[in-house]
């Protein structure tokens, strides 16, 4: 499949141990042969240029298909520059395993190539020189620098060249266990190479062409589809969690007091994850999904209602297996709702977590490709959780790690995103666990949609596959280990996940999940970083059975409180990025080379990231650090660190407003008590903020302030804009009734002028926002030198903020027919 943006031409290679013979070359036949799509947007030509060579040519690329002693091989060339983008290894391009159904794809590896993606990988962002195994594992307490494999499966990666600055992507559409070697293996006879190996075929891959990383990603996103619905707005608040809450004998009492503890400590909270302790049998101690321990939770419906009354939404943990001791195991076995053993003609048995730490018992995975299993899951969610008021489905331990390749799936239910039919009784190795992960997400989403058609389904998943973002609002980096190295290496893990089109609500277990409890300093640094990730959740299962909570250290609570309160003000900014993800699948967190690919320095900078288009975030991950060194990328391909005439272009410190020239490594202060880690805004950037509230919807969101970071007065002029998106935040009316408000706040500056022209343009007026005006303020150290002109009026409504900066108002004019 050849993809350029949203245009694709399909050309599948299903390798079945067939080596093609020579091409028939007929000189009398008119060449090239031209193909044109009906909309005339895609045109390509096929030309036989020799007995062993075929050339496929399109406007953006050329593909040379050759046949030699080693079989068929492809060479991809950029049409505009004649740069060779990618080459198969001529002596060994497409190979099969004669003893199994495995397939291989070998390609040349070039110096200076940068490889990123593959789902969620440990270590550096650049994966060059490493080998990875794509198979879902329950990797609790993993080493964030070295552990492999992990939880998620995505055989897609982007290749960028430091030399040409041209990028392309490869997506292998295959869910079986996979190895991708990006330079760990070497062979003197073949030269540098990389390869893909799937344990079961077919070899079906897509080439997504650039030249930019963004264009490559957009081509991949076109294949992946779009998110079905926006997440609820409350999902951007603080989401509390801990294994310890539901494991306590007095769990009901403890959780009922949670809102008052948050309030007394000044901590806003929007959600609570209910860990699997609620399913522990009071008799055997075993965890049986979709059951309730009535000793720990005597009245779960009343508890959920109580929490909801304080603005806290509950998300229940669910696991995709039944222990053999589960009260409904026999019924589901009779209906063949489990992954099946062909050898015994009975449910396939795996050992699964059953009671306390390190305990296990026989269990069977629910087969989501079976009608019985699919319907059992959907109905159980409705009867045992949604009926009680639970508002989120937390799909956990859903890697479906199988131990017998002869197990079969019924294949009666298939993912809607793929369609078609794969037949019945498919061996597990051929379709593998990821199809179960995807169907579990689809089933959970459908159950919530059917239960309340007007509410946005909120599904969280630990494991992930291509296209799972269509159903899941959030995912996270799994059961990370509590140490400084995890805080550091979780950053590139999140960027890799974003490049793989995983759910936009990505984050980490802040404070660390497994191991010792965090120190006060580590917890505070992790919270500083966590409030600038789409999913913000503190979750733990500490060795000493303590619970990681914002208020666990008196010495840190003031700083943590300030961070978490500021997170609430950032929600309009984050919600706007989430709308962009909903429409395009573009990640909220992006590598520095995403917008600045022309700056080769950005390719090796995996511990900072862009949050949206203009905000650069540099988390602090060294114990005792009081400074942070980072790189500020060049802002345009044609510029150096200065613009024409020596006038600087660059970045502004978000917290101080100080200016820093672009294209330089800088060292800045990072005090522990700061609200944020070092954050920089590219000149021209704009950041919208809302009012603080203790939970989303506590009070009307009737304040909107946009922080402006215009270029220096002496710099060149520019125009920039930011989009404000408002709706009710919880229903489907934005989609079904077009009840949303979308407007653009713009800013213009002219070189040498201190005037900052601002205005507002309405894109869609289907919802009446709670605010009647948008306030703007210049947040740089030139604030007092600037003069505002609002919609051509030089003396607009104004006031002075707490930092003695002049704020001006842009009136919001909404058509009278908009619903309140």
C-alpha positions in Angstrom: 0.0 0.0 0.0 1.5 3.3 -1.1 0.3 6.3 1.0 0.9 10.0 0.5 -1.2 11.9 3.1 -4.7 10.6 2.7 -4.2 9.2 -0.8 -3.4 5.5 -1.0 -2.7 3.0 -3.8 -2.9 -0.6 -2.7 -0.3 -3.2 -3.8 -0.2 -6.2 -1.6 2.6 -8.8 -1.4 1.3 -12.0 0.1 4.5 -14.1 0.1 3.8 -17.8 -0.1 7.2 -19.3 -1.0 6.8 -18.4 -4.6 9.8 -16.9 -6.4 8.5 -15.1 -9.5 10.2 -15.9 -12.8 11.4 -13.4 -15.3 8.9 -10.7 -16.3 7.7 -10.9 -19.8 9.0 -7.8 -21.7 7.2 -7.1 -24.9 8.9 -4.2 -26.8 5.9 -3.9 -29.1 3.5 -3.2 -26.1 3.0 0.5 -25.5 4.7 1.6 -22.3 4.2 3.0 -19.7 0.7 1.8 -18.7 -1.1 4.6 -16.9 -3.7 4.2 -14.1 -5.8 7.1 -12.9 -8.4 7.0 -10.1 -11.9 8.2 -10.7 -11.2 11.5 -8.9 -8.0 11.9 -10.9 -6.1 12.6 -7.6 -3.9 9.5 -7.9 -2.0 8.8 -11.1 0.7 6.2 -11.5 2.4 4.4 -14.3 3.9 0.9 -14.7 6.7 0.5 -17.2 8.6 -2.7 -18.0 12.1 -1.4 -18.5 13.8 -4.8 -18.8 13.3 -8.5 -18.5 13.9 -8.3 -14.7 12.9 -4.7 -13.9 9.5 -3.0 -13.5 9.2 0.7 -12.7 6.2 2.1 -10.9 6.1 5.9 -11.1 3.8 8.5 -9.5 4.1 12.2 -8.9 5.8 11.8 -5.4 7.7 8.6 -5.8 9.2 5.9 -8.0 9.4 2.2 -7.1 11.8 0.0 -9.0 10.9 -3.7 -8.8 13.8 -6.0 -9.6 14.2 -9.7 -9.8 17.6 -11.3 -9.3 19.2 -14.3 -7.8 17.8 -13.4 -4.4 14.3 -13.0 -5.6 12.3 -9.8 -5.9 13.4 -6.6 -4.3 12.0 -3.0 -4.3 13.8 0.4 -4.3 11.8 3.5 -3.4 12.9 6.9 -4.7 11.7 10.4 -4.0 10.6 11.7 -7.4 11.4 15.4 -6.8 15.0 14.9 -5.5 15.9 11.5 -6.9 16.9 10.5 -3.3 16.7 6.8 -2.6 14.4 6.5 0.4 14.4 2.8 1.0 15.9 -0.4 -0.5 15.2 -4.0 0.0 18.2 -6.2 0.7 18.7 -7.6 -2.9 20.1 -10.9 -1.8 17.4 -11.6 0.8 14.3 -9.3 0.6 11.2 -11.5 1.0 11.8 -14.8 2.8 9.6 -17.5 4.2 10.3 -20.1 6.9 10.1 -23.5 5.4 9.4 -25.1 8.7 6.5 -22.9 9.7 4.2 -20.1 8.4 6.7 -17.3 9.3 7.7 -14.6 6.9 10.6 -12.1 6.7 11.3 -8.7 5.1 14.9 -7.6 4.9 15.9 -4.0 4.0 19.1 -2.1 3.8 20.0 0.0 6.8 21.8 3.3 6.3 24.0 5.4 8.6 22.1 8.4 9.8 18.7 6.8 9.7 16.5 7.4 12.7 13.8 4.8 13.6 10.8 5.8 15.8 7.5 4.2 16.7 6.7 0.4 17.2 4.1 1.2 19.7 5.6 1.7 23.1 9.3 1.0 23.4 11.8 1.4 26.3 15.1 3.3 26.0 15.9 6.1 23.6 13.4 7.5 21.2 15.7 6.6 18.3 15.4 2.8 18.0 18.4 2.4 15.6 20.6 -0.5 16.6 18.1 -2.4 18.7 15.9 -5.5 18.3 12.3 -5.7 19.6 9.8 -8.4 20.1 6.2 -7.5 19.6 4.2 -9.6 21.9 1.9 -8.6 24.8 3.3 -9.3 28.2 2.3 -8.3 31.8 5.6 -6.6 32.4 5.0 -5.3 35.9 7.9 -3.3 37.3 9.7 -3.1 34.0 13.0 -1.3 33.4 12.0 1.7 31.3 15.4 1.7 29.6 15.8 -1.9 28.6 12.8 -4.2 29.1 11.3 -5.9 26.1 8.6 -6.9 25.3 6.0 -4.8 26.9 2.2 -4.5 26.7 1.4 -3.1 23.3 1.6 -4.3 19.7 2.1 -2.0 16.7 4.4 -3.0 13.8 4.6 0.5 12.4 7.7 2.7 12.5 8.9 5.9 10.9 12.3 6.2 9.2 13.9 9.7 9.0 17.1 10.6 7.3 19.4 13.1 9.0 21.1 13.6 5.7 18.1 14.3 3.4 15.5 15.1 6.2 13.0 13.0 4.2 10.8 10.5 6.2 8.7 7.5 5.4 6.8 4.9 7.4 6.3 1.1 7.2 3.2 -0.6 8.6 3.1 -4.4 8.6 -0.6 -5.4 8.8 -0.1 -8.6 10.8 -1.1 -9.3 14.4 1.1 -12.4 15.0 4.1 -12.4 17.2 6.8 -10.3 15.6 10.5 -9.4 15.8 11.8 -6.2 14.3 15.6 -5.9 14.2 16.7 -2.3 13.5 20.4 -2.9 13.5 21.2 -5.3 16.4 22.1 -8.1 13.9 25.0 -7.8 11.5 26.3 -10.1 8.7 29.5 -9.5 6.9 28.2 -10.9 3.6 25.1 -8.7 3.4 26.2 -5.3 4.8 24.0 -3.2 7.2 20.4 -4.3 7.2 17.2 -4.4 9.2 14.4 -6.9 9.1 10.9 -7.8 10.1 9.8 -11.3 11.1 6.3 -12.4 11.8 5.7 -15.9 13.1 2.7 -16.3 10.7 2.0 -14.7 7.4 0.9 -13.1 5.2 3.5 -10.4 4.5 1.2 -7.4 4.0 2.8 -4.1 4.4 2.1 -0.4 3.7 4.6 2.2 2.7 3.6 5.7 4.0 5.6 8.4 2.2 6.6 11.9 3.4 8.6 13.9 2.9 7.6 15.2 6.4 7.0 13.1 9.5 3.6 14.7 9.8 2.7 13.6 6.2 3.9 10.1 7.0 1.8 10.0 10.1 -1.2 11.4 8.3 -1.0 8.5 5.8 -0.8 6.0 8.6 -3.6 7.7 10.4 -5.7 7.4 7.3 -5.3 3.7 7.4 -6.0 3.6 11.2 -9.3 5.5 11.0 -10.6 8.1 13.5 -11.7 8.0 17.1 -15.4 7.2 17.4 -16.2 9.9 20.0 -14.5 12.6 22.0 -13.6 11.6 25.5 -15.6 13.3 28.3 -14.0 16.5 29.4 -13.6 15.2 33.0 -11.1 12.7 31.7 -8.6 15.6 31.5 -8.7 16.2 35.3 -6.8 14.3 38.0 -7.8 10.7 38.0 -7.0 9.0 41.3 -6.1 5.4 41.7 -4.3 2.8 43.9 -4.5 -0.9 44.4 -4.6 -0.2 48.1 -8.0 1.5 48.1 -10.0 -1.5 47.0 -7.8 -4.0 48.8 -8.7 -2.5 52.2 -11.2 -4.4 54.4 -12.9 -1.0 55.0 -12.8 -0.1 51.3 -16.3 1.4 51.2 -15.6 3.7 54.2 -12.2 4.7 52.9 -13.4 5.6 49.4 -16.5 7.4 50.7 -14.2 9.7 52.6 -12.0 10.3 49.6 -13.7 13.5 48.4 -13.4 15.2 51.7 -9.7 14.3 52.0 -9.2 15.8 48.5 -11.1 19.0 49.5 -9.3 19.4 52.8 -5.9 19.3 51.0 -7.0 21.6 48.2 -6.6 18.8 45.6 -9.0 18.8 42.6 -10.2 15.4 41.4 -12.4 14.2 38.6 -12.1 10.4 38.6 -11.3 7.3 40.7 -10.1 4.0 39.3 -11.6 1.1 41.2 -8.9 -1.6 41.2 -9.8 -5.3 41.1 -10.0 -5.6 44.9 -13.7 -5.1 44.6 -14.0 -8.5 42.9 -12.1 -10.5 45.5 -14.2 -13.3 46.9 -14.7 -13.0 50.6 -14.4 -16.8 50.9 -11.6 -17.9 48.6 -9.9 -14.6 48.2 -9.8 -15.1 44.4 -10.6 -12.3 41.9 -13.7 -13.0 39.9 -14.5 -10.4 37.3 -18.0 -8.9 37.4 -18.6 -10.0 41.0 -18.6 -7.8 44.1 -17.1 -8.4 47.5 -20.1 -7.3 49.6 -18.0 -7.2 52.8 -15.7 -4.6 51.4 -18.4 -2.9 49.4 -21.8 -3.5 51.1 -23.6 -1.0 48.8 -21.5 -0.2 45.7 -24.3 1.7 44.0 -24.7 4.1 46.9 -20.9 4.5 47.0 -20.7 5.3 43.3 -23.6 7.8 43.6 -21.9 9.4 46.6 -18.6 9.9 44.7 -20.5 11.2 41.7 -22.2 13.8 43.9 -18.8 15.2 44.6 -17.8 15.3 41.0 -15.8 12.1 41.0 -16.5 9.6 38.3 -15.7 5.9 38.9 -13.9 3.6 36.4 -14.0 -0.1 37.2 -11.1 -2.5 36.6 -12.0 -5.6 34.4 -9.9 -8.5 33.3 -10.6 -10.7 30.3 -10.6 -14.1 31.9 -12.6 -16.3 34.2 -10.9 -18.4 36.8 -12.2 -21.9 36.8 -13.7 -21.2 40.2 -15.8 -18.3 38.8 -19.5 -18.9 39.3 -20.2 -18.4 35.6 -17.3 -20.5 34.2 -19.4 -23.6 33.5 -22.1 -21.7 31.7 -19.7 -19.9 29.4 -17.8 -23.1 28.8 -21.0 -24.8 27.7 -21.6 -22.0 25.2 -18.0 -22.1 24.0 -17.3 -18.6 24.9 -13.6 -19.2 25.7 -10.4 -19.4 23.7 -10.5 -23.1 22.8 -8.0 -26.0 23.0 -8.1 -28.0 19.8 -6.2 -30.8 21.5 -8.7 -31.4 24.4 -11.8 -29.8 22.7 -12.3 -27.7 25.9 -11.4 -24.3 27.1 -7.7 -23.5 26.8 -6.2 -23.2 30.3 -3.8 -20.5 31.3 -2.5 -19.7 34.8 -3.7 -16.2 35.8 -3.4 -13.9 38.8 -6.0 -15.1 41.3 -5.7 -13.7 44.8 -2.9 -11.8 46.5 0.6 -10.9 45.1 2.3 -13.7 43.1 -0.7 -16.1 43.4 -2.2 -17.8 40.4 -4.9 -20.3 39.5 -6.2 -22.1 36.3 -8.3 -19.8 34.1 -9.5 -19.3 30.6 -9.5 -16.2 28.4 -12.9 -15.1 27.1 -12.9 -15.4 23.3 -14.2 -12.1 22.0 -14.3 -13.5 18.5 -17.1 -15.9 19.8 -20.7 -14.7 19.9 -21.1 -16.2 23.4 -18.0 -14.6 24.8 -18.7 -11.2 23.2 -22.3 -11.1 24.5 -21.3 -12.3 27.9 -18.9 -9.5 28.3 -21.2 -6.9 27.1 -24.1 -7.9 29.3 -22.0 -8.4 32.3 -20.6 -4.8 32.0 -24.2 -3.5 31.9 -25.6 -5.6 34.7 -22.7 -5.5 37.2 -21.1 -2.1 36.6 -23.0 0.3 34.4 -26.3 -0.4 36.3 -24.5 0.8 39.5 -23.4 4.1 38.0 -19.9 3.2 36.9 -18.9 5.6 34.1 -15.6 4.1 32.8 -14.4 0.7 31.7 -10.8 0.0 32.7 -9.6 -2.8 30.4 -6.6 -4.2 32.3 -4.3 -7.3 31.9 -5.6 -7.5 28.3 -2.5 -8.6 26.5 -3.9 -12.1 25.9 -0.6 -13.9 26.3 -1.3 -17.4 25.0 0.9 -20.4 25.7 -0.3 -22.8 23.0 -0.2 -21.8 19.4 -2.7 -24.6 18.6 -5.5 -22.8 20.6 -8.3 -21.6 18.3 -10.5 -18.6 18.1 -14.1 -19.0 17.0 -13.9 -16.0 14.6 -17.6 -15.4 14.7 -17.2 -11.8 15.7 -14.7 -9.6 13.9 -13.4 -6.0 14.5 -15.6 -3.5 12.7 -12.6 -1.6 11.7 -11.3 -4.5 9.6 -14.5 -6.1 8.2 -14.7 -9.3 6.1 -14.4 -12.8 7.5 -11.4 -14.9 8.6 -13.3 -18.2 8.9 -13.9 -20.3 12.0 -11.6 -22.1 14.3 -8.6 -20.0 13.3 -5.3 -21.0 15.0 -4.3 -18.5 17.6 -0.8 -18.0 16.0 -2.4 -16.7 12.8 -4.5 -13.9 14.3 -2.9 -13.7 17.8 -3.8 -12.0 21.0 -4.0 -8.4 19.6 -7.3 -9.2 17.8 -8.7 -10.1 21.2 -7.4 -6.9 22.7 -9.1 -4.9 20.0 -12.4 -6.7 20.2 -12.4 -6.4 24.0 -12.2 -2.6 23.5 -14.9 -2.7 20.8 -17.2 -4.7 23.0 -16.7 -2.5 26.0 -17.3 0.6 23.9 -20.5 -0.8 22.5 -21.8 -1.8 25.9 -21.4 1.7 27.2 -22.9 3.2 24.0 -25.9 0.9 24.2 -26.4 1.5 27.9 -26.4 5.3 27.5 -26.5 6.4 23.9 -26.2 10.1 24.8 -23.1 9.7 26.9 -19.5 9.4 25.5 -18.1 6.0 26.3 -15.0 6.1 28.4 -12.8 3.1 27.9 -9.2 2.8 29.2 -6.9 0.1 28.0 -3.5 -1.1 29.1 -2.6 -3.2 26.0 -3.1 -1.6 22.6 -3.1 -2.5 18.9 -3.5 -0.6 15.7 -6.9 1.0 15.5 -7.8 0.6 19.2 -7.9 4.4 19.5 -11.3 4.2 17.7 -12.8 2.8 20.9 -10.5 3.8 23.7 -10.0 7.3 25.1 -7.0 6.5 27.2 -4.0 4.2 27.7 -0.9 4.4 29.8 2.6 3.0 30.0 1.6 0.1 32.3 3.0 -1.0 35.7 6.1 1.1 35.8 8.7 1.0 38.5 9.3 3.8 41.0 12.7 5.4 40.3 14.2 8.4 38.6 15.1 6.4 35.5 11.5 5.5 34.9 10.5 9.2 35.1 13.1 9.9 32.4 12.6 7.0 30.0 8.8 7.0 30.2 9.1 10.3 28.2 10.3 8.6 24.9 7.9 5.7 25.5 5.0 8.1 25.4 6.3 9.7 22.2 6.6 6.3 20.5 3.1 5.5 21.5 1.8 8.7 20.0 3.6 8.0 16.7 1.7 4.7 16.6 -1.7 6.4 16.8 -2.5 4.9 20.2 -5.3 6.6 22.2 -4.7 10.3 22.6 -5.2 10.2 26.4 -1.8 8.8 27.1 0.0 9.0 30.4 2.0 7.2 33.1 1.4 6.0 36.6 2.6 9.2 38.3 4.9 8.4 41.3 5.5 4.9 40.0 3.3 1.8 40.3 5.6 -1.0 41.5 8.5 -1.0 44.0 9.2 1.4 46.8 7.1 4.5 47.5 8.5 7.6 45.9 10.5 10.1 47.9 9.0 13.6 48.4 11.3 15.0 45.7 10.6 12.3 43.1 6.8 12.5 43.7 6.8 16.3 43.2 8.9 16.1 40.0 6.6 13.3 38.7 3.5 15.4 39.4 5.2 18.4 37.6 5.7 16.2 34.6 2.4 14.4 34.8 0.2 17.5 34.7 1.6 18.1 31.2 0.6 14.7 29.8 -2.9 14.0 28.4 -3.8 11.4 31.1 -2.9 12.5 34.6 -3.2 9.6 37.1 -1.4 8.7 40.3 -1.5 5.0 40.8 0.6 2.6 43.0 1.1 -0.8 44.5 4.0 0.0 46.8 6.1 -2.7 48.4 5.4 -1.4 51.9 1.6 -1.4 51.2 1.5 2.4 51.4 -0.6 4.4 49.0 0.9 7.1 46.8 -1.3 10.2 47.2 -0.8 13.9 46.6 -0.8 14.7 50.3 1.4 11.8 51.5 4.3 14.3 52.3 3.8 17.5 54.3 6.9 18.9 52.7 5.6 18.4 49.2 1.9 19.1 49.4 2.1 22.8 48.7 4.0 22.4 45.5 1.9 19.5 44.4 -1.3 21.4 45.1 -0.2 24.3 43.0 0.7 21.9 40.1 -2.6 20.1 40.2 -4.7 23.3 40.5 -2.9 24.7 37.4 -3.7 21.5 35.6 -7.4 22.4 35.9 -6.7 25.7 34.3 -5.0 24.0 31.3 -8.0 21.9 30.4 -9.2 24.3 27.6 -5.8 23.9 26.0 -5.7 20.2 26.4 -9.3 19.8 25.3 -8.5 21.7 22.1 -5.6 19.3 21.4 -7.9 16.3 22.1 -10.4 17.6 19.5 -7.5 17.7 17.0 -6.7 14.1 17.9 -10.3 13.2 17.5 -10.3 14.6 14.0 -6.8 13.6 12.8 -5.3 11.1 15.2 -2.3 13.4 15.6 -0.8 12.9 19.0 -1.0 15.5 21.7 2.6 14.8 22.7 5.0 15.0 19.8 8.7 14.5 19.3 10.7 17.7 18.7 11.4 16.6 15.1 7.6 16.5 14.4 7.4 20.2 13.6 11.2 20.9 13.3 12.4 18.0 11.1 14.7 20.4 9.2 16.7 20.8 12.4 18.8 17.6 12.7 19.6 18.3 16.3 16.0 17.3 17.2 16.3 13.7 16.1 18.3 12.7 19.2 16.3 14.8 21.7 13.8 12.3 23.1 13.6 13.6 26.7 11.7 16.8 25.7 8.6 17.0 23.7 6.1 19.3 22.1 2.6 19.5 23.7 0.7 20.7 20.7 2.3 22.9 18.1 4.1 25.5 20.1 4.7 24.3 23.7 8.0 22.6 24.5 8.1 20.6 27.7 11.3 19.5 29.5 10.5 17.4 32.5 13.1 17.2 35.3 14.3 13.6 36.0 17.5 13.9 37.9 17.5 13.7 41.7 18.7 17.0 43.4 18.6 18.9 40.1 18.3 22.7 40.2 19.0 23.3 36.5 17.8 21.6 33.3 19.7 21.6 30.0 17.6 21.3 26.9 17.7 22.2 23.2 15.5 24.9 21.6 15.0 24.0 18.0 15.3 26.3 15.0 11.9 27.6 14.0 12.2 27.5 10.2 14.2 25.6 7.6 15.8 28.8 6.2 16.8 30.4 9.5 19.8 29.9 11.7 19.7 31.0 15.3 18.9 34.5 14.0 16.7 35.8 11.3 17.8 38.0 8.4 19.7 41.0 9.6 20.7 39.5 12.9 17.3 39.9 14.5 16.7 36.9 16.8 13.9 34.4 16.5 13.3 32.0 19.3 11.4 30.8 22.4 9.9 32.3 25.6 10.1 30.7 29.0 6.5 30.1 29.8 6.8 31.0 33.5 9.1 34.0 33.4 8.5 35.3 29.8 12.2 35.5 29.2 13.4 35.2 25.6 15.9 32.6 24.3 17.2 32.5 20.8 16.4 29.3 18.7 18.9 26.7 17.6 20.8 26.6 20.9 21.2 24.4 23.9 20.3 26.3 27.1 20.6 25.6 30.8 17.7 27.0 32.9 16.7 27.0 36.5 14.2 24.4 37.6 13.2 25.0 41.2 11.5 22.1 43.0 8.6 24.4 44.1 7.8 25.6 40.6 4.4 25.0 39.3 5.8 23.5 36.1 9.0 21.9 34.8 10.8 24.1 32.2 8.3 24.9 29.5 9.0 27.1 26.5 6.7 28.6 23.9 7.7 29.2 20.3 7.4 32.9 19.3 3.9 33.4 18.1 2.5 30.7 20.4 -0.8 31.1 22.2 -2.0 29.1 25.2 -5.7 29.2 26.3 -6.5 28.8 30.0 -9.8 28.4 31.9 -10.9 29.0 35.5 -9.9 26.8 38.4 -12.5 24.4 39.7 -12.3 21.5 42.1 -13.7 19.2 39.4 -14.9 19.7 35.8 -18.4 21.1 35.9 -18.3 22.3 39.5 -19.1 25.8 38.4 -19.7 27.3 34.9 -16.5 27.6 33.0 -17.1 31.3 32.4 -13.5 32.5 32.1 -11.2 32.2 29.1 -7.7 33.8 29.0 -5.3 33.4 26.2 -1.6 33.9 26.9 0.2 35.5 24.0 3.9 35.1 23.1 4.4 37.5 20.1 7.8 37.8 18.5 10.1 40.5 19.9 9.2 44.1 18.8 12.4 44.2 16.7 11.6 40.9 15.1 9.7 40.2 11.9 5.9 40.4 11.9 3.8 37.3 12.1 0.2 36.0 12.3 -0.8 33.1 14.5 -4.0 31.7 16.0 -5.4 29.2 18.5 -8.7 27.4 18.4 -11.2 27.4 21.3 -13.6 24.5 21.3 -16.5 24.3 23.7 -19.4 21.9 24.1 -21.2 20.3 27.1 -18.2 18.0 27.6 -20.1 14.8 28.2 -22.8 14.0 25.6 -22.8 13.1 22.0 -24.7 16.2 21.0 -21.6 17.8 19.6 -21.5 15.0 17.0 -25.2 14.2 16.5 -26.7 17.7 16.8 -23.6 19.9 15.9 -23.9 21.4 19.3 -20.4 22.8 19.8 -18.7 26.2 19.6 -15.5 26.6 17.6 -13.7 29.9 17.3 -10.2 31.1 16.4 -8.4 33.7 18.4 -5.8 35.4 16.2 -2.8 37.6 16.8 -0.9 39.8 14.3 2.4 41.8 14.8 4.4 44.0 12.5 8.2 44.3 12.5 9.2 47.4 14.5 5.7 48.1 15.9 4.7 47.6 19.5 1.1 47.0 18.4 -0.4 43.5 18.9 -3.5 43.2 16.9 -6.0 40.5 18.1 -9.4 39.4 17.1 -11.8 36.4 17.1 -13.4 34.5 14.2 -16.3 32.2 14.8 -16.0 28.9 12.9 -19.1 27.2 14.2 -21.7 28.6 16.6 -23.8 25.6 17.6 -23.2 26.0 21.4 -23.3 28.9 23.7 -20.1 29.0 25.8 -20.3 30.0 29.4 -17.9 33.0 28.8 -19.0 36.2 27.0 -15.5 37.5 26.3 -12.0 36.2 25.8 -9.3 37.9 27.7 -5.8 38.1 26.2 -2.5 39.1 27.7 1.1 39.3 26.5 3.0 36.8 28.7 6.6 37.9 27.7 8.9 40.3 29.4 7.9 42.9 26.7 4.4 43.0 28.1 4.6 46.6 29.2 6.0 47.7 25.8 3.0 46.3 23.9 -0.2 48.0 22.9 -3.3 46.0 22.0 -5.6 46.7 19.1 -8.8 44.6 19.3 -10.8 44.2 16.1 -9.3 47.6 14.9 -10.1 49.3 18.2 -7.0 50.7 20.0 -8.6 51.2 23.4 -10.5 48.0 24.3 -11.9 46.9 27.6 -8.9 46.2 29.9 -7.7 45.3 33.4 -4.5 44.5 35.2 -3.7 40.9 36.3 -1.9 39.8 39.4 1.5 40.2 37.7 0.8 43.8 36.7 0.2 43.0 33.1 -2.5 44.6 31.0 -5.2 42.2 29.9 -7.7 43.2 27.2 -11.1 41.6 26.3 -12.3 40.4 22.9 -16.1 40.4 23.0 -17.7 37.1 22.0 -20.6 37.7 19.7 -22.8 34.6 19.4 -25.8 34.4 17.1 -29.1 34.6 18.9 -30.3 31.2 17.6 -27.6 29.2 19.4 -28.8 26.9 22.2 -27.9 28.1 25.7 
